[in-house]
Structure formats: structure tokens, C-alpha cells
Amino acid sequence: MLKKLNGTIVTHLAITLSLNISATLLSLLIQHFGFTEVNVVVIYILSVLLTSRYTKGYTYGIVASVISILSFNFFFTEPLYTFSVDDRNYIFTFMVILFAAIFTSALTSKLIYSKELADEREKQSQILYEITSSLAKTGGVTDVATVSAQCLSSLLGCDTTFIVINQKENTVQKLTAPKSGRGITVKDINSEDIETITANHYTFPITVRGKRVGLVCLPKELETMTKENRFLLDSVIMQITIATQREILTAEKETAKAETERERLKSSLLRAISHDIRTPLTGITGAAEMLLQKLKDEENIKLVQGIFEDSGWLIRLVENILNLTRIQEGHLAINIQLEAAEEIVAEAVSRASKYAPNHKISISVPDDVLFIPMDGKLIIQVLINLIENAVKHTTPSDEINISVWLEGRKAWFEVSDNGTGIDLHDLPKLFDMFFIARSTHIDAERGIGLGLAICKAIVNFHGGEIMVENNNVRGSTFRFFLNI
């Protein structure tokens, strides 16, 4: 670096001296042909301008100005070939020439610097445009890394490494492009190797939404690059980051679209199957109920009772599946109107009792009729699901209590039992889709984990909230509120 700097200084000094000598020889020639000193001054100022044009910085122009004054004094003022001045008027002339030369030199140097700066910015813009165009044609993060490594290696003239970090699949790839810009090496590495690589390189992280998804690794010596080159490099890294973010967001969008399509197909399939199953199940339940009224043999009654209960359970399961598909698709229709809380609870208990005839269910409602804005059909479904859940955690000897009360602008519904209670580990997940509690009573029918999830969705659709807790002694309590 020092050797190169010294060579540049020698070259610029040689240019300065050569132009001054040429100006002196030309001035001597035109003086021989009778031209005045004014023409000589113009030639020396021209040499200063040329010096500023073909050298860098103000220094050489100022040096050229001083040498030109000395040359003019030495060769063209009396006494000749000395630096003495007999006529004091020349001193003023020398000063005017010196200031004029320095001013023109500074102005020329500034114009040249402005032009070089404009050219450099135009070059940077062209480079950024080419890199952006290349990145715009990529498809996938790996493709972005490949193009980025090749562009940087070609731009900076050095080996460039791009490390792709896939946190979702827990994989790390190292892509290396040689300084020739041709070809690229791809290698799978371990996460532990990243620190070793970054320690020996000038590294730029590629971050998307706070997560490190890549690293651009350049040779260490590039840390001392000029301010202009660093600005260009930062701009390129920004373009790489934008391209990487675009590809990641595109991949996530495609994944979400595919997931949505799968959910839509699943919902359509569930809805179609549920509709087809519900019709024969209704017929089976009705037929079983009629047989129960006509049969006299205990063994046959017990058999038909099982058919009736199982078909009823299947119907409720189908209803839950249909409600699930409506909720997922946002098609759950809610018809809000004033309903008497006592009638809603009575209807829910009446339906649930058919499938749990041996359980004792008590009701506690306000003495005054309590009208609540709700979709009665859906709230009945919520209460039935909660009662069935209580049946699963109790035996016929246990009690199930349903209470309704008014508290401020909230109407509370509560289903409580004194059964086995709910495992503490299950409580936070109890309203999750397809979750089945482990503490279900051994003789109870097994569900598929939709009932409580649908309860939560329906209550939330009404603007309310549902919660659960274990009682102090035995059993558990579900409660939810609706706004009045």
C-alpha cells in the first residue's frame, strides 16, 4: 500500500514539473516572436489548470502555482535568471498571478472531484440495479444465497461465503463463490461451525423479523475499505436482506395457502359425511325409542336401550362436527334474541337427561324471569356439552348442579359436579380442539375432544367467556357469562 502511494506521488510530481517546463519553453518561444508578458501569464495559468486536471487534490495545483510564479520571475522579469525583482510593480503582478492560479486550480480540482463523485455514484447505482435485477429472478432462499455470493465475489474481487440458516428444519448450508465469480461450492455444515467461520471473516448477518437466517462472510482485510465502498456494500446487503425476506414470506404464504386448502377440504369432507350420517342415525334413534315403549322383555329392553344411547351419542357427535366445520369456515350463524334463561336451562337438561337417565341433575335459577340476549339453540348446545362432560366425570350417585344468576351486566351460567375432578395438567388444555382429559370416568363414553372447544367458540361468538376450575372438595365447575 505504501509503495503504491509513493508511486502515485512521484507520478503527480512528474506531471506537475513536466507541465511547468512545457509552459516555460512555450513562453520563451512566443516571447521570441514578440508576444507580451500577458500571454506568458496566460500560458502559466493554463499549465496550472492542466496540472489540476491530471492530478488529484489541491496540493499539486498550489505547488504548480508557486513554481509558475518562480519560473515567470526567473525567466521573464528583470534581472533575468535571478529571483530578484527590480521593479516593485512585479510584486503585485506576482501576487495576482498566484491567487488567480490557486483559485483556478482549486475550482478545477473541485469540478473534477464532483465529476468523479457523480461517476462513482452512477457506477454504484448501476451495480445495485444489476444485483437487484439478479435477485428479483431468484426463487427460494438458497437461490438468493447463490446469486448474492456470486455477485459479491465478482463485485469485490474476493471469495465470498453465504451461510444459509434454516431454523425450521434445523439445517445450515455454506455456499462459497470464488473471486472469479464462476461456479459455487455448496456444503452442509453444523451449527457449531458457524462461530469458527465468522471468527475468520468480515461478517454481515441477514436478519428477518428478528431471526438470523443467513450470514455473508467476506475476507477480513475488507474491514478497512473506504467509506464509499462500505456504503455500496451496505446497500447490497440491504438488497440481499429484502430478497431473502421476500422469499421467506412467499414460502410461508404458500404453506399457509396449502394448509388452508387442506383445512377447507377436511371441513368439506367432515360436513358431507356428517350430513349423510345424521339422517340414518335419526331414524335409528327414533326406532329405538319406539321399541323401548313396546318391548316387555328386560333383556331386549336393555339391548335396545344401548342402541338408543349409542345412536344419541353419535347424533350429538355429528352435531359437534357440523358446528366445528361452521366455526372454522366462519359460517356459524347466530340469531341473537331475548330468551328466558329458565327455559334454555330446562330444555338443555331435558335433552341431556335422555342420555343420562340415572344421573341426578338439579337446577337453580333466579325467582324473577331473566331474559338474556342469545342464540338459544347454540347456548342449549353449550349446556348439553357441559352436562355431558360432567356425566363423564361422575357416577350416577354423584350430583350435577346447574345454576344461573345475574351479576352486574353479566348473566352467569354454571355447571358443577362432585365427581372425580380434572387433572391439573389438563386444565390449561381443556378447551383445545381434539383434547381428551385423562381423568374421564372409566364407564363413560369416550368423545373426540370437540365438545368443550365448541362451547368456547360459541360463548366467544356471543362476546362472553368460559372458564373451568376444580372444586375445593370434589368435582369441577364450568361457568360462562353472557353480556346483557
N, C-alpha and C positions, 0 to 999 in steps of 0.2 A: 504493500500500500504506500509506504514512504517513498520507495523507488519510483513508483508511478507518479506520485505528487511532485517529486523533484524533476522528473522528465517533463511534466506539464509546465512548471515554472520556467525551465530553460527554454522550452519551445516558445512560450509567450514573450519572454525577454528577447529572443532572437527575432521574432516578428516585429517587436517594438523598435529595436535597433535597425532592422532592415528597412522598415518604412521611413525612419528618420533619415537614414543615409540616402535612400532614394529621393526623399524630398529635398535634401541638401544638394544632391547632384543636379536634380531638375531645376532648382532655384539658381544654381550657378550657371546653368545652361541658358535659362531665359534672361538672366542678368547680362550675359554676354551679348544677347541680341537686343539689349536696350530696354528691357521691361523694368518697371519701377519696383520699389520695395513692397508696395501694396500687394502686388502679385505674389511676391515671395511669402508674405504673411499668409495669404490665402492657401498657398501650397502646403505650408506647415500645418495650418488648421485642418486641411484635408487629410494630411498624414495622421493627425490625432484621431480624426473620425474613423479612418481605416483601422487604426490600432484598436479602437474601442469595438469595432465590428468583428475583428478576427481574434480578439482575446476575451477573457471572461473577467468580469468585475471592474470596479472603478480604478483600481490601483495602477494598472498598466496605462490607462488613459492619462492619469495625472503624471505618471513618470514620463510619458510621451510629451506632455505639455511642457514640463520642465526642460527636457532635453531639447525640444524645439526652440525654446527661448534662448538657451545657451548656444545652440547652433547658429541661430539668427544673429546673436551678439558676436559670436566668434568669426563668422564668415562674411557678415554683411554690414556691420557698423564700424565706424572709425573709432579707434585704430583697429585695422583688420588683424585677424588671427590672434587676438587677445580678448580677455574678458573684461577689459577696461572700457569705460564709456566717457568720451569727451563731452558729448552733447547731453545735457541732463534731460532734454525732451524725450530722449530714447527710453529713459527710465519709465516714464508714464506709458510710452508705447509698449514696453515690455509687460507692464502690469496689465494693460488692456488685452494684449495678446494672450497672456497667461490665463486670465479669468475667462476670456472667450473660449480658449482651448479647453479649460477644465469644464466649463458649463456644457459645451457641445459634447465633450466626452461623456459626462455624466448622463446627459439626455439620451445619447446614443446607447449607452450601456443599459439604461432603464428600458428603452424601447426593445432592445434585444432580449432583455430578461422577460419582458411582458410577452413577447412573441414565443419565447421558449416555454414559458409557463402555459400559454394558450395551447401550444402544440402538445405539451405533456398532458394537459387535461383532455384534449381531444383524443390522444392516444389511449388514456385511461378509459374514457367513455367508450371507445371502440372495443377495447379489451373486455370491459364489463358487458357490453352488448353481445359480443361473441360468446362469452361464458354464459350469460343469461339465456341466449338462444339455444345453446347446447343443453343447458339444464332443463329448459322447457320441453325438450323432446324425450326426457327420461321417463321411465316407468318403474317405480319401486325405489326403495331406499338404497339398495345395492347398486342399482344403475346410476343413481345420483352420486354415490361414493366413487364409482368408477370414472365417470365423466369429470368429477371435481378433481380427483387425483391427477388425471391426465392433463387437464387444463392448467393446474398449478405447477406441475412439473415442467410443462412447456413454457409457461409464463416466467417462472423464476429460474429456470435452468438448473434444477436440482431434483434429487429423488424426493418423492412425496408419498407419505403413508396416510391412508384414511382407515381408521378403525371404526367399524360398524358395531354398535352395541344394541342387541335385541333383548330387552329386559323381559318381554313377554315369553319368548322361547328360551331365554337364558343362554344365548349364544353370542360369541364375539368373533368377528371376521376382520382380518388385516389385509387391506388391499394396498399394494405398493406399485407406483408408477415410476420408471426410471426417468432421468432428466431428458432423455431423448424424446419422451412423450409417446413412445411406441410400445405397445404391449403393456400388460399389467399382471401382477402376481397376486393370487388370492390364497389365503391360508387361514384355517380355523385355529384360534388360539384360546387360551384360558384367561379368565378374568384376572388372575394373579399376574399375568404377563403385561398387563396394561401399565402398571407402575414402572416396570423396567423400561418399556418403550418410551413413555413420556419423560422419564428422567434424562434420556439421552437426546431429546428432540425439543424443538421450539413448538409448543403445542397450543392449539386453539380448540376449545370444546364447542360442540354443536349441541345446543340445548333446545328442547321443545317442551313447552308447558312445565318448566322446572325440572325436567328429566334429561339426563345426559344420554343422547342417542348416538353420538359419534365424536371422534377426535381427529383433527387434522394435525399431522406431525410433520414438521419441516426441520431441516438441519439447524443445529444450534447457532451457527455463525450468522444466521439471518436475523438474530435478535438486535443486531447493530445496524439494521437497514435505515435508510433515510426516512424522513418524515413523510415525504410524498409517496414512497413505496409502501410504507406502513399503512397509509390511508387507503391506497389501492388494495392492499391485502385485506384490510378490514372490510372493505366494500365487497370483495369477492367472498369472504367468509359469510357475510350477511346474506348474499345471494344463495350460497350453499345452504345456509340455515333455513331460508324461506322455501327453497326447493325441497329440502328434507321434510319440513313441516307439512308442506303440501302433499307429499306422497304419503306421509303417516296419516293425515286426516282423510285422504282419499281411501286408503286401505280400511280405516276404521268405518268410514261411511259405507263402503261396500260390505263390510262384515255386518254392520247394523242392518243394512238393507236385506242381506241374506237371512239374518236372524228374524227380522220382521216378517219376511216371506214365509219362513218356516213356521213361525207362530200363527200366521194367518191360515196356512194350510192345516195346521194342527187344530186350530179352533173350528175351521170349517168341517174337518173330519169329525171332531167331537160333537159338533152341533147336529150334523147329519145322522150320526149313529144314535145320538140321544133321542132325536125326534122319532127315528124308526123303532127304537126300543120302547119308548114311552107308551105307545098305543097298545101293543100286546100286553105289557105289564099292567096297564089299567084294566084290561079285560081279565087278566089272571086274578088281580086283587078283588075285582067285583064278583067274579065267580066264586072265589074262596070265601068271601063274606056271605054270599047267599048259601053256600054249602054249610057254613057254620050254624046258620039258623035252622037248617033242616035235618042235619045229622044227629043221631042219638047215641051212637056207639062212641065211647070215650077214646078209644084208640084212633078211630077215624077223625074225631074232632081234633085230637092232638096233632095228627098229621096235617090236616087242613089248616090248623092254626099256625103251624110252622110255615106253610106255603103263604098264608096271608101276611104274616110278619115279614118274611123274606122279600116278598114282592113289594110290600110297602116300603121296606128299606131301599130296595132298588129304585123305586119311583123317586124317593127323596134324593137318592144319589144322582139320578138323571137330572132332576131339577137343579141340583147344585152345579152339575156340569154345564147345563144350559146357562145358568146365571153367570158362571165363570167365563164362558165364551163371550157373553154380552158385556161383562165388565171389561175384559181385555180389549175388546174392539170398541169400547166406548158407546155401546148401543143399549146400555141398561136404561130402560125408560122409567122415569119416576113421575108419578102422578100425585103431587102434594095436595092434600086437602085435610080439613079438620076431621079427626077421628077420635072417638071415645076410647080412652086408654083401657077402661074396664072391658069393653067389647073385644079389643085387639088381644088382650091377655087371655080372655076366656076362649076365644077361637083357637089361639095357639095351643092352649092346654088341652082343648077338646081333640084337636088333631093328634097331638103328641101322645095322648093317653091311649089311643087306639093301638099304638105300637109298644106301649109300656103299661099294660093294664094293672100290673102288680105293684107299681110304684105309687107312693102317696105324694101328691103334689098339692101344696097349699098356696093360696093367693092372698095378698094384702094390697088393697088399693084405697085411695082416699074416699071418704064418705061422699064428698061432692063429685059430680061428674067432671072429669078432667079431659078437656078437648085439646088435642095436640096436632099441629100441622105435620103430616107424614104421609108416606105411601103405605097404607095399611097392609096391603098384600106382602110387601117386602119386609116390613117390621114383624109381621107374623112369621115369615120365614126365618128371621133372625132369632126370634124367641124359640121357635121349634128346634133350630140348630143348637141353641144354648141348652134347652131342656134335654135333647138327645145326648149332648156332651155330658150333662150331669148324670144321666142314666148310665152312661158308660163307666162312670167313676163311683157308682153306688150299687148297693144291693137292694132288693125290694123292702128290706127292713129299714133302710135309711130314708131320710126325708129330703124333699126338694121344695124350696120356698121361692115364690115369685113375688116381688114387691115393686110397687110404683109409688113415687112421691114427687112432690114439687119442691124445688129449691131455687128461689130467685126466678130467673128467666130460663131455667133448665128443668126438663122433666126427666127424672131418673128411672131406669128400669134395672132390676136386679134379679139374677137367678143364682141362688145359693143352695149348697148341699152340705151334708155332713158325712160324705164318703171318704175315699182314700186320699183326696187332695191331689195336687200336681207336683211332680218332681221339680225342685228349684232350678235345675239345669234346663228344664223345658219351658219355664215361664217366659223368657225373652223371645222364644221362637214359636210360641203357641199360635200366633196369628199368621205365620208364614204359610205360603202355598205348599201343599202336599206334606206338611209336617204332621207326624202322628206321635202323640205323647206316649211315653213308656209306662206310665202308671195306670193305663186303662184297666178296668176290671176284667178279670180273666174270662168271665162268661159273656161279656158284652160283644156286640157285633163290631167288627173292625171296619173302619172307614178308610178313605184315601187322603185325608188331610185337607179337605176343601171347605168343610162347614164353617169353621171359625174364620178362615181367610175371607169367605164370602160375607160373614157377619160384619167384619171390619170394613170391607168395601162398601156395603150398603149403609152402614152407620156414617161412614165418612162422606158418602154421597149426600146424606141428609145434613151435613155440616156438624155432626156430632163426633163423639169419641168413645171408644170402647176400651175397657181395661179388665185385668184379672188379678186376683191375689188369693193366697191360701188363708183360710180362717185360723184363728188362734188355737182352737182345739182340734177340730177335724174338718175335712172338706175344703172346698174352694168357693169363691164368689166371683161371678162375672157381672159387671154393671156397665151400662152405657147411658148417655144422655142425648136428648134431642132438644134443640132450641125452640122456645115458644115465641 
